[in-house]
């Protein structure tokens, strides 16, 4: 745990974050252990590891930390269908509408993957259905997915 605390402070330091809050391996002076820790965080979001990701955020890692493609922890959790982690990140203030470098939002990713429980969380939390390119609304129309949290699952 002490090692994680030290690394999370390094990640949060301004010299290790790009202006938009994302990290890349090309950031000047970024230590290998900080890069490894960031990769572990992104993998934790992909796998839905609520305890690891929430612990890192509680220790100071920015909730909207993003990878080299602009994917936030919320985007990765949503795309992989991890409703519990999505809810945790939303509850600690993650930006519901933050777009990655391709203009995609976490909600649109969840719609594309048909993760209805995640879609419901976003809609009930006030995510913008029209943010991004394509928007969640447009993606839902393309893939015939309901954005109505009261609709029965198909």
C-alpha positions in Angstrom: 0.0 0.0 0.0 2.8 2.4 0.8 4.3 1.8 -2.7 0.9 2.6 -4.3 0.7 5.9 -2.3 4.1 7.0 -3.4 3.3 6.2 -7.0 -0.1 7.8 -7.0 1.5 11.1 -5.8 4.0 10.9 -8.7 1.2 10.4 -11.2 -0.7 13.3 -9.8 2.3 15.6 -10.0 1.8 18.2 -12.7 5.1 17.3 -14.4 3.7 13.8 -15.0 0.4 14.9 -16.5 -0.3 16.4 -19.8 -2.4 19.6 -19.8 -5.5 17.6 -20.5 -4.9 15.3 -17.6 -3.6 12.3 -19.5 -0.4 10.4 -19.3 1.9 9.1 -22.0 5.2 7.2 -21.8 6.8 10.2 -23.6 6.2 12.6 -20.8 9.5 14.1 -19.8 11.0 12.5 -16.7 8.2 10.1 -16.1 9.7 7.3 -14.0 9.2 3.7 -15.1 7.4 2.8 -11.9 4.9 5.6 -12.4 4.2 4.4 -16.0 3.7 0.9 -14.7 1.4 2.1 -12.0 -0.7 4.0 -14.5 -0.9 0.9 -16.7 -2.1 -1.1 -13.7 -4.8 1.5 -13.0 -6.0 1.4 -16.6 -6.0 -2.5 -16.5 -7.9 -2.3 -13.2 -10.6 -0.2 -14.8 -10.8 -2.6 -17.8 -11.2 -5.5 -15.4 -13.6 -3.8 -13.0 -11.3 -3.8 -10.0 -13.3 -1.4 -7.8 -11.1 -1.7 -4.7 -7.8 -1.0 -6.5 -9.1 1.9 -8.6 -11.1 3.6 -5.8 -8.1 3.2 -3.4 -5.8 4.9 -5.9 -8.3 7.8 -6.4 -8.7 8.1 -2.6 -4.9 8.5 -2.4 -4.8 11.4 -4.9 -4.9 9.9 -8.4 -7.1 12.2 -10.6 -10.5 10.6 -11.1 -10.4 11.7 -14.8 -6.9 10.4 -15.4 -6.7 9.2 -19.1 -4.4 7.1 -21.1 -2.5 8.0 -24.3 -5.7 7.7 -26.3 -7.7 9.9 -24.0 -9.7 7.1 -22.4 -10.5 7.8 -18.8 -10.9 5.2 -16.1 -14.7 5.7 -16.5 -14.5 5.1 -20.2 -12.6 1.9 -19.8 -14.9 0.6 -17.0 -18.0 1.5 -19.1 -16.8 0.0 -22.3 -16.0 -3.3 -20.5 -19.4 -3.3 -18.7 -18.3 -2.9 -15.1 -21.3 -1.2 -13.6 -20.0 -1.3 -10.0 -16.9 0.6 -10.9 -18.8 3.0 -13.2 -21.1 3.8 -10.2 -18.1 4.3 -7.9 -16.3 6.6 -10.4 -19.5 8.6 -10.9 -20.0 8.9 -7.2 -16.5 10.4 -6.7 -17.0 13.0 -9.5 -15.8 11.4 -12.7 -16.8 13.5 -15.8 -19.7 11.6 -17.4 -19.2 13.3 -20.7 -15.4 13.5 -21.1 -14.6 12.5 -24.6 -11.5 10.5 -25.7 -9.3 11.5 -28.5 -11.8 10.1 -31.0 -14.7 12.1 -29.6 -16.3 9.1 -28.0 -18.0 9.3 -24.6 -18.2 6.6 -21.9 -22.0 6.4 -22.5 -21.6 5.9 -26.2 -19.1 3.1 -25.5 -21.5 1.4 -23.2 -24.3 1.7 -25.8 -22.0 0.2 -28.5 -21.2 -2.8 -26.2 -24.9 -3.0 -25.2 -24.2 -2.9 -21.4 -27.7 -2.0 -20.3 -26.9 -1.7 -16.6 -24.1 0.8 -17.4 -26.3 2.7 -19.8 -29.0 3.0 -17.1 -26.4 4.3 -14.6 -25.3 7.0 -17.0 -28.8 8.1 -18.0 -29.9 8.3 -14.4 -26.8 10.2 -13.5 -27.5 12.8 -16.1 -25.0 12.0 -18.9 -25.4 14.0 -22.0 -27.0 11.8 -24.6 -25.9 14.1 -27.4 -22.3 14.6 -26.4 -19.5 13.1 -28.6 -19.2 11.8 -32.1 -21.1 9.7 -32.6 -23.3 10.6 -29.7 -24.9 8.0 -27.4 -28.2 8.8 -29.0 -26.9 8.3 -32.5 -25.1 5.1 -31.4 -28.3 3.8 -29.8 -30.2 4.4 -33.0 -27.6 2.6 -35.1 -27.5 -0.4 -32.9 -31.2 -0.4 -31.8 -30.4 0.0 -28.1 -32.8 1.7 -25.7 -31.6 4.7 -23.7 -34.8 4.5 -21.6 -33.8 3.2 -18.1 -37.4 2.0 -17.6 -37.5 -0.1 -20.8 -37.2 -3.9 -20.4 -33.9 -5.5 -21.5 -34.1 -7.2 -24.9 
